Amino acid sequence: MPVSLEGQLVVAISSRALFDFEEENRIFEQGDDQAYMRLQLERLDQPARPGVAFSLVQKLLAFNQPGRQLVEVVMLSRNDPVSGMRIFRSAQAGGIPMQRGVFTQGRDPFCYLRPLGAHLFLSANESDVRQALAMGFPAARVLTESVQASNSHPTEVRIAFDGDAVLFSDEAERVFQSHGLDAFQQHERSKASHPLPDGPFKPLLAALHHRDGADSAVRRVIAGGQTGVDRAALDAALALGLPVGGWCPAGRRAEDGPIPDAYPLTPTPGADDESRTEWNVRDSDATLILHQGELAGGTRLTAQIARRLGRPLLLRDLDHPVAVAELAAWLRINQVRVLNCAGPRESERPGIQAQAQAVLAAAFGAWQDQGRDRVTAVPGSVAAPQP
């Protein structure tokens, strides 16, 4: 069977980023290819010293589990095949599993990124990095003169992303550079309700996010803590052992008094309910609204905010049977790991809390099964019990 890369984060890296080949590279840059190859052949059984990106690669590979490969590191180098033999032996000696590699012997290597299925390209060659970025691949130049990363936080991968021109496009920056501050501010005001277009590193962040949720489709259920659908979501999740959270109004206010401490919610700084509503939509992957009849009040506001922020939104009327398979499929298709649940409070729709909890308990159970067994469809539907 052919090797499948489905569900894997693939990092392509150059030899000088992974190993310290600076001495050998100086000989290569002198124009004596044969001397360079002879030196690599003489040192074939001498493992190369770790390079600047070696510790990062180790941390990424630590995501792998027995029987399940989540991260693969592949070599993409301008080196020759003789040097490639030393690179693979050095990787083996350094505990870096590596099965694939491309050695172009001086030719441009970036054209192999797509066939390799790479999500990230790390290279010491600035030109190759620029070419990879131009082709739409997240890529970064590794400065071989830099000191190696310390051993601090050996079990964590910490990556800081800039916004403009990195995670998001440089659209606004180009307006500022071409037309000045006034035009920039006008542009931002006119686009305030539109999500920023993707930048070159958005695919990498998405791949990392996918790896974070690879063990289970379920990360967390959040809600605002009000009676009704909010409490139903929190109770259904807690009963299944799912983590819960979310933002609630200052003072943990709800219509039946202070929100119980059993719900680990974070109060917003202000007293208005709108902040709580927007922040829960903002901090989730998708929003599910269970309602009865027309949307009103805070429920309607939640739907408006989700649409404005461009977040996945699903509305289901509890006056009709709700298909669990449909909910589970929607969660899977949108790769939801943090789900925001919202709907009317109990005083507005008496009995809705019990109705919503029955539906959500079945949906969350199917959601968990997707994470454990990768179930793609769950038969049946739940008719919410009438009060």
WODADA-V125260 format. One line per field, one symbol per residue. ss: DSSP state (A for helix, B for strand, O for the rest). phi: phi as a letter, one per 20 degrees, with the letter a starting at -180 (. if undefined). psi: psi as a letter, one per 30 degrees, with the letter a starting at -180 (. if undefined). Layout:
ss: ???
phi: ???
psi: ???
This chain:
ss: OOOOOOOOBBBBBOAAAABOOAAAAAAAAOOOAAAAAAAAAAOOOOOOOBOOOAAAAAAAAOOOBOOBOOBBBBBBBOOOAAAAAAAAAAAAAOOOOOOOBBBOOOOOOAAAAAAAOOOBBBBOOAAAAAAAAAOOOOBBBOOOOOOOOOOOOOOOOOOOOOOBOOOBOOAAAAAAAAAOAAAAAAAAAAOOOOOOOBOOOAAAAAAAAAAAOOOOOOOBBBOOOOOOAAAAAAAAAAAOOOOBBOBBOAAABBOOBBOOOOOOOBBOOOOOAAAAAAAAAAOOOBBBBBBOOOOOAAAAAAAAAAAAOOOBBBBBBOOOOBBAAAAAAAAAAOOOOBBBBBBOOOOOOOOAAAAAAAAAAAAAAAAAAAAAAOOOOOOOBBOOOOO
phi: .ffddfndeddecefffecedfffffffffndffffffffffdgedgffgefeffffgffffffcgnbedccdceccefefffffffffffffemdfbdcaccelnfgeffeffgfmfebcdbeefffffffffendgbbeeefefffffeflfdcddcddfegmcfdfegffffffecnffffffffffdgedffffdfeggfffffffffdffbfddadcaenffnfgfgfffffffenefcrpecfgmlfbfdoffgffefedfffeeffffgffffffeceacdddbcmffblffffgffffffemegccdceffcgdffgffffffffeledcdedbrfffffcgnffffffffffffffffffffedlfdbcfobdeffef
psi: klkkgkgkjkjkklefeeljgeeeeeeeffgieeeeeeeeeegegjkllkaegeeeeeeefffklkgjjfkkkkkjkglleeeeeeeeeeeeeggjkkfklkjfhflkffffeeefhkfkkklfjeeeeeeeeffgkklkkkjfflllklgkhfgkjjkkkldkgdellgeeeeeeeefleeeeeeeeefgegkkklkafgeeeeeeeeeeegffkfkekkllffllbeeeeeeeeeefggkklalkllkghklfgakkkffjilkklelfkfeeeeeeeeeglflkkkkljakklbfeeeeeeeeeefgkkkkkkjfflkkjeeeeeeeeeeghkfjkkklallefeikffeeeeeeeeeeeeeeeeeeeefhkfkjlllkjkkk.
